[in-house]
Structures are given as structure tokens and as C-alpha cells.
């Protein structure tokens, strides 16, 4: 009976998650006031890049959820950087347990709302200046500053609603709400990616804008199969690497009250090969997308001057931008891994619980040992993340005819598989805990 109740509760949690995701996806098609997008003239990948992937096309559609939770991701970066002894109050909150975590989460939301307004205002003004005829009904809309503020407030309200949905998923559904919304946006772009692959490589002829049939010069069944096989290999590799762990053995010294019953109690500290999960790739992709998106919105000439320098640095398909992208992934991997697993704090907790790593003295020596292990593991994990994120870019260099929508494949796969594995693990843990509770009761 307990098991059936657990299954019913799990099904209800899944239904709540699905309902929230459906509402989020429907919001991506509700356009902003005064918006009338004409026939397809702009490529969403060329204009907004990875930011549009986060929102599942809501940004290119300029919907009320055009910003999605991207301001929250940026705010998370800011708050986590400030925790590194930059703002003492925030560092104190990190040490206050659950209460401090709630304070940090609340602060992150406030910063996200402020950033959403700024981003909404920037996007609105940029689209009006550069693509006004494409996005706006110029004849019906008033032309004053209050309009831009109004549209920015609508975009901010959309972000607040997305954060509310994410919170409901986290509290009543399965998985992390923010991660689930990101995955929903990425999955929404997959049909377009497959459609582009089919149109590029499997159609022998195409029809141009004048209605004339033209032979498809990029027709190649071999390239289509090659791309699919590479994506499958990437998926299998990511699944394997996401489950890899490094085990640090731990022993607990005898306790007087238990000495008569048992000797040493052995345990271990599992460290994931990729302990930072998908966060470094998301952070790096977001930071790389922001400058180039602003340049395109303001209509800057990226072939000369300072705009050209920024374009070369922050476009990951350019040699310099590619190097910056990989460096950012490595930096965020180390930053987030050591933020999540503080060696000094772990050594202190082991010492308080009368535990030790075999062959290592408690205290500073244990902290140093854990730091060395974590550094080596993170180096491997960062290399793995960089390879998977770089493969689609390298494929684009090698296969010149590869559609631009496939360039986000590696990053998307990392995010989807990472979130999927964590969600499944959470579901199993929840069901097992409830089963044990039902058995004991």
C-alpha cells in the first residue's frame, strides 16, 4: 500500500512539472504588445545565439517570456562571485545553513529582477533601432520613452513569472525548476536542428523564393549519418562521464558506546568527475553570448574598430573567441567545484566527527590531500566539458555545410543529460525514503 501511494505521489509530481513546462512553452508564443513579426527574415541563431536556445525561441519571437530565466543565471554568477570574500555578509550567509541559503536565494531573485529590467530595456531599444520594421507595428505604436519602459516591465514580469514557475517545479515537482526550464527551451530547439539537417543533406532539390527548383549542392547521406553518429557518440560519452566518480576512503575511529559491538566504521567521500555539472558551460555560453547580442542589437559594424575586437573575442566560432570560451569553461569548472566542495570545511567536518582518511593526518594535511584530489578530478572534468562543448564548433569548421543550429548540440546535450541524470536520481531517492518511512510506520 505504501509503495502505491509513493508511486501516485511521484506521478502527481511529474504531472505538476509537465503542467508548469507546458505553461512556460505556451508563454513563448504570447508576443509583446505592438509586436508583429513578419515573414522569416532573420536567423534566430545568428541574431541571439545561445540566449535564444535558453528561452526556446521566445527571445527571437519577442514574447512576454523573451528573457526567460537568463537574468537569474547572470544574477547567480554575480552572487557566487561576491561570496568569495568580496562581500563578508554574503560569505557569512553561506555558513548559516538553510537559513543563509534562503537569504542568498532571495537576494539572487532581487538581482535577477533588476537585471531583467535592464536587459528588457536594452533588447527593446536595440530591436526598435536595428529591426524596427521587422518586429514592431511602427504605424500603430507610440514613439516615446514610456513605451520602452513599458515593454521592459512586461519582459521583467515575464522573468518573474518564469522564476515563480521554476520555484513551483522545485517545490512540488521533480528536478530543479530552473534547470528544467532551460532543458525545456533546449528541447524545443531540437526539432529545428533535425529539420535543418534533413533539409541540408537529405533533400536532393530545394525551391527558392521565386518558386524555381534548384538542385541541392549539399546533398549527402554520408554527412547526415556522420553527424548523427557523432551526436550519438557524444551522448554515450556524456552519460558515462557524468556517472564517473573518485572515491576517497574514510574511517571512523571507535566510539566507547559502540566499541563492544563493532570496530572501525568504514565509509567514503564520493567526488564526481564533473562535480560542477553543467554550470560552467551555461555560465561560459551566457557570458560569451551577451556582448555579441548587444553588438547585433545596436547594429554595430563588426568588421572594423572596437566592435570587431569584441566580435572576435566573444564569438566562439572565431579562433580567439574559441580559446576564450574554453578558458571560461576551465575557470568556472574550478571555481564552482571548489565552491561546492570546500576542502577546508570537509576536513574540519571529518575531524569533528572523529573521522580520518587512511594514511593522512587530520586537519590541514587532510584538507591539502582533498584539494589535490579535487584539483586533479576537476582538471579531467573541465577537459571533458571543453571537449564536448568544442566538438560541434570543430565540426562546423571541418564540415562547412553544417547548419548553424547544430553548433549548440554539444552544450545542449551536456545540459540535458546532466539535468536528466540528477532528476532521475532525485526521483529514486524520494521514492526510497518514502518507502522506508512507510515500512517503519
C-alpha positions in Angstrom: 0.0 0.0 0.0 2.9 2.4 0.9 4.5 1.7 -2.4 1.3 2.5 -4.4 0.9 5.8 -2.5 4.5 6.7 -3.3 4.0 6.0 -7.0 0.8 8.1 -7.0 2.7 10.9 -5.3 5.5 10.7 -7.8 3.1 10.7 -10.7 1.5 13.8 -9.3 4.9 15.5 -9.0 5.6 14.6 -12.6 2.2 16.0 -13.7 2.9 19.2 -11.9 6.3 19.5 -13.6 4.8 18.8 -17.0 1.9 21.3 -16.5 4.4 24.1 -15.5 6.6 23.3 -18.5 3.6 23.5 -20.8 2.6 26.8 -19.4 6.1 28.0 -19.9 6.2 26.9 -23.5 2.8 28.5 -24.2 4.2 31.8 -22.9 6.9 31.7 -25.5 4.2 32.3 -28.2 2.5 35.2 -26.5 4.0 38.2 -28.2 4.7 41.5 -26.6 2.4 44.5 -27.2 2.8 46.3 -30.5 4.8 43.4 -31.9 4.1 41.9 -35.4 6.8 39.6 -36.6 6.8 39.4 -40.4 7.9 36.5 -42.6 11.2 34.9 -41.6 14.0 37.3 -42.5 16.4 36.8 -39.6 18.0 33.6 -38.3 17.4 33.2 -34.6 20.8 31.6 -34.1 22.6 34.4 -36.0 20.8 37.1 -34.0 20.6 35.8 -30.5 22.7 32.6 -30.4 22.7 30.6 -27.2 20.4 33.1 -25.4 17.6 32.2 -27.8 18.2 28.5 -27.0 17.7 29.1 -23.3 14.3 30.6 -24.0 13.3 28.0 -26.6 12.9 30.7 -29.3 10.9 33.1 -27.0 13.6 35.8 -27.5 13.5 35.7 -31.3 9.7 35.7 -31.1 9.9 38.6 -28.7 7.3 37.1 -26.4 6.4 38.1 -22.9 8.9 35.4 -21.7 11.6 36.6 -24.1 14.2 36.8 -21.3 13.2 33.5 -19.6 15.4 32.9 -16.6 18.6 34.1 -18.2 18.7 37.1 -15.8 18.6 34.6 -12.9 21.6 32.8 -14.3 23.5 36.0 -14.6 22.5 37.0 -11.1 23.7 33.6 -9.8 27.1 34.3 -11.3 27.2 37.7 -9.6 26.2 36.4 -6.2 28.5 33.4 -6.2 31.4 35.7 -7.2 30.6 38.0 -4.3 30.6 35.1 -1.9 34.4 34.7 -2.4 35.4 37.0 0.5 34.3 40.1 -1.6 31.2 40.8 0.5 31.7 39.4 4.1 27.9 39.4 4.7 27.3 37.0 1.8 30.1 34.7 3.0 28.5 34.6 6.5 25.2 33.7 4.9 26.9 30.7 3.2 27.9 29.4 6.6 24.4 29.8 8.2 23.0 26.6 6.7 19.5 26.5 5.3 18.5 30.0 6.6 21.6 31.5 4.9 20.8 29.6 1.7 17.3 31.1 1.6 18.7 34.6 2.1 21.1 34.1 -0.8 18.4 32.7 -3.0 16.2 35.7 -2.2 19.0 38.2 -3.0 19.6 36.4 -6.3 16.0 36.8 -7.2 16.0 40.5 -6.5 19.2 41.0 -8.6 17.6 38.9 -11.3 14.6 41.1 -11.5 16.8 44.3 -11.7 18.9 42.7 -14.4 15.7 41.6 -16.3 14.5 45.2 -16.5 17.9 46.4 -17.7 18.1 43.5 -20.3 14.5 44.0 -21.3 15.1 47.8 -21.9 18.3 47.0 -23.8 16.7 44.4 -26.1 13.6 46.6 -26.7 15.6 49.7 -27.7 18.1 47.6 -29.7 15.3 45.8 -31.7 13.5 49.0 -32.3 16.6 50.8 -33.7 18.0 47.9 -35.7 15.0 45.8 -36.6 12.0 48.1 -36.0 10.2 47.2 -39.3 10.7 43.5 -38.6 9.5 43.4 -35.0 7.2 46.3 -34.4 4.0 47.7 -35.9 5.5 51.1 -36.4 2.3 52.7 -37.6 0.3 51.7 -34.5 2.8 52.1 -31.7 3.6 55.4 -30.0 7.2 56.6 -30.2 8.3 57.7 -26.8 10.4 56.6 -23.9 7.5 55.3 -21.9 6.8 52.6 -24.5 10.3 51.2 -24.0 9.9 51.3 -20.2 6.5 49.6 -20.5 7.9 46.8 -22.7 10.8 46.3 -20.4 8.4 46.0 -17.4 6.4 43.4 -19.4 9.7 41.4 -20.0 10.6 41.7 -16.4 7.2 40.4 -15.3 7.8 37.5 -17.7 11.0 36.7 -16.0 9.3 36.9 -12.6 6.7 34.5 -13.8 9.3 32.1 -15.1 11.1 32.2 -11.7 7.7 31.5 -10.0 7.2 28.5 -12.3 10.7 27.3 -11.5 10.1 27.6 -7.8 6.8 25.6 -8.1 8.6 22.9 -10.0 11.4 22.7 -7.4 8.9 22.6 -4.5 6.1 20.4 -5.9 7.5 18.8 -9.0 10.6 16.8 -9.9 14.0 18.2 -10.5 15.4 21.7 -10.2 13.0 24.2 -11.6 15.5 26.5 -13.2 17.3 23.6 -14.9 14.0 22.1 -16.1 13.0 25.4 -17.8 16.4 25.5 -19.5 16.0 22.0 -20.7 12.5 22.7 -22.0 13.9 25.6 -24.0 16.7 23.5 -25.5 14.4 20.6 -26.4 12.1 23.0 -28.2 15.0 23.8 -30.5 15.9 20.2 -31.3 13.1 19.8 -34.0 14.5 22.8 -35.8 18.0 21.3 -35.7 16.9 18.0 -37.1 14.8 19.8 -39.7 17.9 21.8 -40.8 20.0 18.6 -41.0 17.3 16.9 -43.2 16.9 19.9 -45.4 20.6 20.3 -45.9 21.7 16.8 -46.5 18.7 14.6 -47.4 16.8 16.8 -49.9 18.1 16.5 -53.5 16.4 19.7 -54.6 15.0 22.9 -53.0 12.7 25.6 -54.1 14.0 29.2 -53.9 11.9 32.3 -53.2 10.9 32.7 -56.9 9.5 29.2 -57.0 12.3 27.7 -59.1 13.5 24.2 -58.3 17.3 24.2 -57.6 19.5 21.2 -57.1 20.8 20.9 -53.6 24.6 21.0 -53.8 24.9 20.0 -50.1 23.0 16.7 -50.6 25.0 14.0 -48.8 23.6 11.0 -47.0 27.1 10.2 -45.7 27.4 13.6 -43.9 24.0 13.2 -42.4 24.8 9.8 -41.0 28.2 11.1 -39.8 26.6 14.0 -37.9 24.0 11.7 -36.3 26.7 9.1 -35.3 28.8 11.8 -33.7 25.9 13.1 -31.7 25.1 9.6 -30.5 28.8 9.1 -29.5 28.7 12.4 -27.6 25.6 11.3 -25.8 27.0 8.0 -24.8 30.3 9.6 -23.7 28.5 12.3 -21.6 26.3 9.6 -19.9 29.4 7.7 -18.9 31.4 10.7 -17.8 28.6 12.1 -15.8 28.4 8.9 -13.7 32.2 8.6 -13.1 33.3 9.2 -9.5 36.5 9.2 -7.5 36.1 7.6 -4.1 38.1 8.9 -1.1 38.0 6.2 1.7 37.1 7.4 5.2 37.4 5.6 8.5 35.6 6.5 11.8 37.5 5.8 15.0 36.0 3.5 17.6 33.4 5.1 19.9 33.2 3.9 23.5 29.5 3.3 23.4 29.8 1.1 20.3 33.2 -0.5 20.9 31.7 -3.6 22.2 29.6 -4.2 19.1 31.9 -3.1 16.3 35.4 -1.8 15.4 36.0 0.8 12.8 33.2 2.1 10.7 34.3 2.5 7.1 32.8 5.0 4.7 33.9 7.1 1.8 33.6 10.5 0.1 32.4 10.3 -3.5 33.7 13.1 -5.8 32.1 13.2 -9.2 34.4 13.6 -12.1 32.3 16.5 -13.2 31.3 17.9 -9.8 30.4 21.3 -11.3 27.8 19.6 -13.6 26.6 21.8 -16.4 27.1 25.2 -14.6 30.5 26.1 -16.2 29.1 25.5 -19.8 26.0 27.6 -19.0 28.0 30.4 -17.5 30.6 30.5 -20.3 28.0 30.3 -23.0 25.9 33.1 -21.4 28.9 35.4 -20.9 30.0 34.8 -24.5 26.5 35.5 -25.9 25.8 38.8 -24.1 28.4 41.1 -25.9 27.7 39.7 -29.4 24.0 40.1 -28.9 24.4 43.7 -27.8 26.6 44.4 -30.8 24.0 43.0 -33.2 21.1 44.8 -31.5 22.8 48.2 -31.8 23.7 47.4 -35.4 27.4 47.8 -34.8 29.8 47.1 -37.7 31.7 44.0 -36.6 34.2 44.2 -39.4 36.2 47.1 -38.0 37.1 49.1 -34.9 36.3 48.2 -31.3 33.2 46.2 -32.4 35.4 43.9 -34.5 37.7 43.3 -31.5 34.7 42.4 -29.3 33.2 40.2 -32.0 36.5 38.3 -32.4 36.8 37.8 -28.6 33.3 36.8 -27.8 32.3 34.7 -30.8 33.3 31.1 -30.0 33.4 30.2 -33.7 36.4 32.5 -34.1 39.9 31.3 -33.1 40.3 33.9 -30.3 36.7 33.5 -29.1 37.1 29.7 -29.2 40.1 30.0 -26.9 38.3 32.4 -24.5 35.3 30.0 -24.5 37.5 27.0 -23.4 39.3 29.1 -20.8 36.0 30.3 -19.3 34.8 26.7 -19.0 38.0 25.7 -17.2 37.8 28.8 -14.9 34.2 28.2 -14.0 34.8 24.5 -13.5 37.4 25.1 -10.9 35.6 28.0 -9.3 32.3 26.1 -9.0 33.9 22.7 -7.9 35.8 24.3 -5.1 32.8 26.4 -4.1 30.6 23.3 -3.9 33.2 21.1 -2.2 35.3 23.2 0.2 38.3 21.1 1.2 39.0 23.0 4.4 35.4 22.6 5.5 35.3 19.0 4.6 38.5 18.3 6.6 37.0 20.2 9.6 33.8 18.2 9.4 35.7 14.9 9.3 37.8 15.9 12.3 34.7 16.9 14.3 33.1 13.5 13.6 36.3 11.7 14.7 36.9 10.5 11.1 40.1 10.4 9.0 41.4 9.5 5.6 43.6 6.4 6.0 47.3 7.4 5.9 46.5 11.1 6.1 46.7 13.2 9.3 43.5 15.0 10.3 43.4 18.8 9.8 45.5 20.7 7.4 47.0 17.6 5.8 43.6 16.2 5.1 42.5 19.5 3.6 45.6 19.6 1.4 45.0 16.0 0.3 41.4 16.6 -0.6 42.4 19.8 -2.5 44.9 17.9 -4.6 42.4 15.1 -5.4 39.7 17.7 -6.3 42.2 19.6 -8.4 43.1 16.5 -10.5 39.5 15.4 -10.8 38.3 18.9 -11.8 41.1 19.1 -14.4 39.8 15.9 -16.0 36.2 17.1 -15.7 36.9 20.5 -17.2 38.8 18.9 -20.1 35.8 16.6 -20.7 33.3 19.6 -20.7 35.6 21.6 -23.0 35.8 18.7 -25.5 32.1 18.1 -25.6 31.3 21.8 -25.9 34.0 22.3 -28.6 33.1 19.3 -30.8 30.2 21.0 -32.6 32.3 24.1 -33.2 35.1 21.9 -34.6 32.5 20.0 -36.7 31.4 23.3 -38.1 35.0 24.2 -39.1 35.5 20.8 -40.7 32.1 20.4 -42.3 31.5 23.7 -43.9 27.9 22.9 -44.9 26.8 22.1 -41.3 23.7 24.1 -40.3 24.3 26.8 -37.7 21.6 25.4 -35.4 23.8 22.3 -34.8 26.5 24.4 -33.3 24.8 24.3 -29.9 24.5 20.5 -30.0 27.3 19.7 -27.6 26.4 22.2 -25.0 22.7 21.3 -25.2 23.5 17.6 -24.7 25.6 18.2 -21.6 22.8 20.2 -20.1 20.0 17.8 -21.0 21.8 14.7 -19.8 23.2 16.3 -16.7 19.7 17.5 -15.7 18.1 14.2 -16.6 20.5 12.2 -14.5 20.1 14.4 -11.5 16.3 14.4 -11.8 16.2 10.6 -12.1 18.5 10.3 -9.0 16.2 12.7 -7.1 13.1 10.7 -8.0 14.7 7.4 -6.9 15.9 8.9 -3.6 12.5 10.4 -2.9 10.7 7.1 -3.5 13.1 5.1 -1.4 12.9 7.5 1.5 9.1 7.3 1.4 9.2 3.5 1.2 11.4 3.3 4.3 9.1 5.7 6.2 6.1 3.6 5.3 7.8 0.4 6.4 8.8 1.8 9.7 5.4 3.3 10.3 
